[in-house]
């Protein structure tokens, strides 16, 4: 069964790589944000029930990974291969360092900005541009630098192995799977200050 499933998935990756990566990425982010909510609820001594789960928050996160993060990286990785063809260690290091320098800060800042703004926009009666601006200012000044450091510690080794050993067709896949754990961390970071309306922090 596993072999048949993998064969079907491999075929989908080869025939429709972008769509398959987008679907996979959505599942990974769903898992990541749900896990983050579970952790937050446990910290607050609450059970992970359907009533306590925030589906809007998860949907917003899934939208980011599926429709923004994955297509962007699919195009970006192809461009890196054009600029630096081959899998020599020196070549791979150029790809990895350039990737972190160009992508890490804007992608993490983009995630925090997107989730904060869109979640509030979709929350009836809670949309407050001034409060959103204040929260984003804090997140960008305090959280993004920490995320940049953490991102380098995770993604430099992951992408080094990725560019060295993974065929181009499947190159986005390790990024997506590793982003499940990273998405949990991102979600916890994005929501650690609690509700934007002024509720106490979760962590």
N, C-alpha and C positions, 0 to 999 in steps of 0.2 A: 504493500500500500504506500509506504514511504517512497519507494523508487518510482512508482507510478505518479505520485503527487509531485515529486521533484522533476520528473520528466515533463509533466504538463506545465509546471512553473517555468522550467528552462525554455520550453518552446514559446511560452508567452513572452518571456524576456527577450528572446531572439526576434520574435515577430512583431511585438508591440512593446518595446522596452520602456518608453516614456510612460505609457498608460499603466503598465505593470508596476513600475517603480512608484508611481503616484498612489496606486491602490495599496501597495505594501507600506509605503510611508504613512498613509492615513491610519492603517491598522496599528503601526508602531507608535504613532503619536496618541492614538486612542488609549493604548496600553500605558504609555508614559504619563499622560495627564490623569488617568483614572488612578494609577498608582500614587501619584502626587496627592490627589485628593484623599486617598486612603490614609496616607501618612499624616496629612494635616488633621484628619478627623480623629485618628488615634492619639495624636498629640493633645487634642481637645477632649479626650475621653468620650468620643462619640463612635457609634458603629457606622460602618460603610453600608448604608442601605440606599435603596433607590430614592427615598425621600431626601436623604442628605446629599446625594450625588447631584452635582451641578452640570446638567447636560449642555447648557449654553456655553459654559467655559470649555468643555471638552470639544464641542463642535467648532468653536473658534480656533482652538489649538490644532485640530485636525485640518481645518481649512488652511492654516498657515503651512503645515508640513506638506499637504497634498498639492495645493495650487500655487504655492510660492517657492518654498524651500527646495522641493525635489526638481521641478522644471529648471530652476536657476542653476542647481548644481549639475544637472545633466548637461546643460549647455556649457557651463564653466569648465567641467572636467574635459569635455571634448576640446575646448579651446586650449587648455593646458597641454594636452597631448599634441596639438598642432605646433605650439610654441616650443615644446621640449619633447620631441619624439624619442622613444626608446626607454629602456628600463635600467640603464646604468645608474649606479648609486648616486653619482654626482648629478645626473639629470633629474633623478627622483627628488633629491634634496632641493633642487631649484624649484620644482613643482610644489613641494610641500611648504617651503618657506614663503613662496609667493602667494600660495593659497591662504596661509594664515595671515599674512600681512594685508592682503586685499579684502578677505572675506570676513575674518573673525569679528572685528569691531562692528561693522555695519550690520551683519546678520544677527548678532546678539542684540544690538540696539534696536534693530527692526522688529525682532520678536517681542521685546518688552513693550515697544511703542504700539505695535499692532494689537497685542492681546489686551493691554490696558484700555486703549481707545475703543476697540470694537466690542469688548465685553460690556463696557459702560453704555455704549450706543444701543446695544441690544437689551439693556436692562431698563424696563419702563420706570419712569420717574426718578432715575438715578443719573441721567446724563448731565454732567456739570463740567463744561469746558475748563473752568478755572481749576477745579479739583483735579481733572485729568492732567492739566499742564503742571500742576504742583507735583503730582505723583511721578510723572515722566521726568521732570527735572531731577528728582531724587534718585530715580532708578538709573538714569543715564550717568549721573555723577558718582553714585556709590556702587551700583551693581555691575555696570558694564565693565569697569576695570577688573573687578574680581572674576567676572565671566571670561574675560580675555585671557587671564592667567590660567584658569581652569581649562579653558578651551585648548590652549597650547599643550597642556599636560596630557590631555586625552587625544586630540586629533593629530598631533605631529606623529606619534608612533602609529596610530591607526592608518593615517593616510600614507605613511611611508611604506607600510606593508601592503596597503591597497595598490599603490602605483607600481610596486615591485612585482607583485605576484598575481593580481586579479586581472583577468581579461577586460578590455574596455567595455564590452557589452554588459558586464556584471559589476562594473566599478562603483556605481552608485549604491549597490546593494549593501556592502559592508557599512557604508556611511549611514544608510537608513537604519540598519539593525543596531548599530552602536548609538544612533540617535534616540533609541527607545530609552536607554538609561539616561542619556543626556537630556532628553525631553522631560523626564521626571525631575531632574535637577533644575532645568530651566523653569518649569512650571512652579516648583517650590520657590524659586527665586522671585518669579514674577508676582506671586501671591503672598509672599511672606509678611507683608504689611497689612494683610486683611482687606476688608471691604474699603473701597476708595472713599466711601461716605464718612469714614472715621472710626470704624470698628477697631477693636484691639488687634494686635498682630497675632498671627497664627503661630509663628515660631519666635 
